[in-house]
Amino acid sequence: MHNVRLKRHLKDEKKIGFWSWAKNPFTDTRELYGLRVLMAVMNNWDLKDINNSVYQTRGEPVEDRYVVSDLGASFGPTGLNWRLKGKPAAYCDSKWIKAISPEFVDFNVPSELPMNFFLDVPELVRRTSLLWLGHHIPRKDARWMGDLLARLSPQQIRDAFRA
């Protein structure tokens, strides 16, 4: 199928809002750093807050679930390129690790903006304000997420690309 949009509809949950990368209950936790690593590994360059949802479960106990709800700009190049989004060849050519120090890892996701974004100042400011998401991730947390991802089977990875 082409040009399809999928939307989450679960009977036991209702959407109650959005969550922010900068302000959320998980700031400075291994899990949030791990999620940032996962977004880099998937080359999800569309990390705007509006793509993050909070769902509340019905029943007991009530639970809030924080979800990255739009992964449509994943498995493509590290930069903003709608023509190559979701293209495995572009993903394979990506250089998503920018720098490694003894303490931290910096990723190229989200990446620096192409020149044409300088014409759209509001979008430039919004996108530039998200560049920190791929930077200054503690190596121990990156390794933790890497260990979790290493458990995926080749079939599960193929399924992720096919999805």
Buried (B, 14 or more C-beta within 10 A) or exposed (E): EEEEEEEEEEEEBEBEEBBEBEEBEBEEEEEBBBBBBBBBBBBBBBBBBEBBBBBBBEEEEEEEEBBBBBBEBBBBBBBBBEEBBBBEEBBEEBEBBBEEEEEBBBBBBBBEBEEEBEEEEEBBEEBEEBBEBBBEBBBEBBEBBBEEBEEEEEEEEEEEEEE
